[in-house]
């Protein structure tokens, strides 16, 4: 590992527009930063060098791990499998509750990192006989070029690819990436634009658009909603979110309510009460969501999958471990109802 930037690999950023006076507009994400000469955008990963925007987040991941796929969380995508997971530093959100703020709020050259070209990522995963790669921990949008090249190469080797993302990306780059993506878990932080700004620095509408695009493009989708006490725990807001999801055809998409633990700028808030999470689950099910999970609270049994028709237990999980799986050929083993997901 090293702390210098691998300068040979700095390359022009995709999705930029030149402006007057040497400034550049980044059109990768909805922030649309106007970047002055020598400066970086809000995400710390795109720098204006002599009037051209360069990505600083290429082939320099700061986190590399092999995770259970359930940790992303993805519950209807290759359950029980391992996924090679990586991140560079940087993020286009500034979440008050970020668990990974040391790397998400830094630029790639400020943190200890590996030098790892896309070919090496795919080879590392392949050597470990891991069939999928996740871009996760920070925000894949801000290391887009690295994600794109790695995902494209992974597909050539018949590997699957996953993003775990805040969904804050413009339409064109997302559409360009979709052919090389198999699954996504998108954080839907709350369902109120003012609150979105306060919690993350971003806004709600682009995230909803991302959900629609991923679904339309056939990328397997799951959604995570972290419930932060006193911020995103209002039952009415959760109900509005679930109604929007059902009204827009997302009722078959797994929805993960996740428990908040004190972090970053919210060290004094308590963890989300279990009763709040269970109330959210009830609201979602009543609204019509078919696969609702409660995460970060193992041992309560709310991470299990049930058949929406015969109600039998289909996948039993303890934390990130799959104990039993009664899905056969994409269907309930008992009543043969198709269960949406990517099962093999
Ligand atoms: S990707 Fe980064 S530089 Fe580009 S618009 Fe978003 S925050 Fe700004």
Boltz pocket constraint, residues with backbone or C-beta under 6 A from the ligand:
constraints:
  - pocket:
      binder: B
      contacts: [[A, 26], [A, 27], [A, 28], [A, 29], [A, 30], [A, 31], [A, 32], [A, 33], [A, 40], [A, 41], [A, 42], [A, 43], [A, 44], [A, 45], [A, 46], [A, 91], [A, 92], [A, 141], [A, 142]]
      max_distance: 6.0
